[in-house]
């Protein structure tokens, strides 16, 4: 395992990969990190059995998150959908639970709302530097209320 890279060093490595390949895609980063001498090599799991299991878990998470249920029809007849399953990051027990079940439990519902608030703040941190961010958020919230 190589020494941990600082954010600046990691950024520099990614710039170098982009410079040599003309793009920066995840597969480019993995290819560059295959060399054991690469500063990025230690940031990846190279044992195929472990990596394959982690990938299958990611696929399972995506599969669970992909299920949507119709919860209402709007005036214009368009269906409104919600995720069928939700995971509470603050809950004592791990795992996905039916969203409907969470919303019927006042404590779980508060946890879900607090989690949504954290995710919204993280979204703002990620995109808040964009001048048009406030307009986009206002338009999105207005569309959601209609």
C-alpha positions as CSV (number, residue, x, y, z in Angstrom):
1,X,0.0,0.0,0.0
2,X,1.4,3.4,-1.0
3,X,1.5,6.4,1.2
4,X,-1.7,8.4,1.3
5,X,-1.7,11.3,-1.3
6,X,-2.7,14.8,-0.3
7,X,-5.6,16.3,-2.2
8,X,-3.2,18.4,-4.2
9,X,-1.1,15.4,-5.1
10,X,-4.1,13.4,-6.1
11,X,-5.3,16.3,-8.2
12,X,-1.9,16.5,-9.9
13,X,-2.0,12.8,-10.7
14,X,-5.5,13.2,-12.2
15,X,-4.3,16.2,-14.3
16,X,-1.4,14.1,-15.6
17,X,-3.7,11.3,-16.6
18,X,-6.0,13.7,-18.4
19,X,-3.0,15.3,-20.1
20,X,-1.6,12.0,-21.3
21,X,-5.0,10.7,-22.5
22,X,-6.8,13.9,-23.4
23,X,-9.7,13.0,-21.1
24,X,-10.4,11.8,-17.6
25,X,-12.6,8.7,-17.3
26,X,-12.7,6.3,-14.4
27,X,-11.2,3.5,-16.6
28,X,-8.3,5.9,-17.5
29,X,-7.6,6.3,-13.8
30,X,-7.8,2.5,-13.2
31,X,-5.5,1.8,-16.1
32,X,-2.9,4.4,-14.9
33,X,-3.1,2.9,-11.4
34,X,-2.4,-0.7,-12.5
35,X,1.3,-0.1,-12.4
36,X,2.5,-0.9,-8.9
37,X,4.9,2.1,-9.1
38,X,1.9,4.4,-9.6
39,X,1.1,6.7,-6.6
40,X,-2.5,5.7,-7.2
41,X,-2.0,1.9,-7.1
42,X,-2.6,1.6,-3.4
43,X,-6.0,3.4,-3.6
44,X,-7.5,0.4,-5.4
45,X,-8.5,-3.1,-4.5
46,X,-6.6,-5.4,-6.9
47,X,-7.7,-8.8,-5.6
48,X,-10.4,-9.7,-8.1
49,X,-12.5,-11.8,-5.6
50,X,-12.8,-8.8,-3.2
51,X,-13.3,-6.3,-6.0
52,X,-15.9,-8.4,-7.7
53,X,-18.0,-8.8,-4.5
54,X,-17.8,-5.0,-3.9
55,X,-19.0,-4.4,-7.4
56,X,-21.9,-6.8,-7.0
57,X,-22.9,-5.0,-3.8
58,X,-22.9,-1.7,-5.8
59,X,-25.1,-3.3,-8.4
60,X,-27.5,-4.5,-5.7
61,X,-27.7,-1.0,-4.2
62,X,-28.5,0.4,-7.7
63,X,-31.1,-2.3,-8.2
64,X,-32.8,-1.5,-4.9
65,X,-32.7,2.2,-5.6
66,X,-34.1,1.8,-9.1
67,X,-37.5,0.6,-7.9
68,X,-40.1,3.4,-8.1
69,X,-43.7,3.3,-7.2
70,X,-46.5,5.6,-8.4
71,X,-47.8,7.5,-5.4
72,X,-50.1,10.1,-7.1
73,X,-51.3,11.3,-10.4
74,X,-51.2,15.1,-11.0
75,X,-54.0,17.1,-12.5
76,X,-52.4,16.7,-16.0
77,X,-52.5,12.9,-15.6
78,X,-48.7,12.6,-15.2
79,X,-47.6,9.9,-12.7
80,X,-45.6,11.0,-9.7
81,X,-43.1,8.4,-8.5
82,X,-41.1,7.8,-5.4
83,X,-38.4,5.4,-4.5
84,X,-39.9,2.2,-3.1
85,X,-36.9,1.6,-0.7
86,X,-34.9,4.0,1.4
87,X,-31.9,3.6,3.7
88,X,-31.5,5.7,6.8
89,X,-27.9,6.5,7.5
90,X,-28.6,7.5,11.1
91,X,-30.8,4.5,11.9
92,X,-29.5,2.0,14.5
93,X,-30.1,-0.9,12.1
94,X,-28.6,-0.9,8.6
95,X,-30.5,-1.7,5.5
96,X,-33.2,-0.6,3.2
97,X,-36.8,-0.3,4.4
98,X,-40.0,0.4,2.4
99,X,-40.2,4.2,2.0
100,X,-43.9,4.0,2.9
101,X,-43.1,2.3,6.1
102,X,-40.5,5.0,7.0
103,X,-43.0,7.8,6.4
104,X,-45.6,6.2,8.7
105,X,-43.1,6.1,11.6
106,X,-42.7,9.6,13.1
107,X,-39.1,9.0,14.3
108,X,-38.0,7.3,11.0
109,X,-39.7,10.1,9.1
110,X,-37.8,12.7,11.0
111,X,-34.5,10.8,10.4
112,X,-35.3,10.7,6.7
113,X,-36.0,14.4,6.6
114,X,-32.8,15.2,8.4
115,X,-30.9,12.9,5.9
116,X,-32.6,14.8,3.0
117,X,-31.5,18.1,4.6
118,X,-27.9,16.9,4.8
119,X,-27.9,15.7,1.2
120,X,-29.4,19.0,0.1
121,X,-26.6,20.9,1.9
122,X,-24.0,18.6,0.3
123,X,-25.6,19.3,-3.1
124,X,-25.2,23.1,-2.3
125,X,-21.6,22.6,-1.3
126,X,-21.0,20.8,-4.6
127,X,-22.8,23.2,-6.9
128,X,-23.2,26.4,-4.9
129,X,-20.3,28.1,-6.6
130,X,-22.3,28.2,-9.9
131,X,-23.9,31.6,-10.4
132,X,-27.0,30.0,-11.7
133,X,-27.4,27.6,-8.8
134,X,-29.9,29.7,-6.8
135,X,-32.1,30.1,-9.9
136,X,-32.0,26.4,-10.7
137,X,-33.0,25.5,-7.1
138,X,-35.8,28.0,-7.1
139,X,-37.2,26.7,-10.4
140,X,-36.8,23.1,-9.2
141,X,-38.6,23.8,-5.9
142,X,-41.4,25.7,-7.7
143,X,-41.9,22.8,-10.2
144,X,-42.0,20.3,-7.4
145,X,-44.7,22.2,-5.6
146,X,-47.0,22.4,-8.6
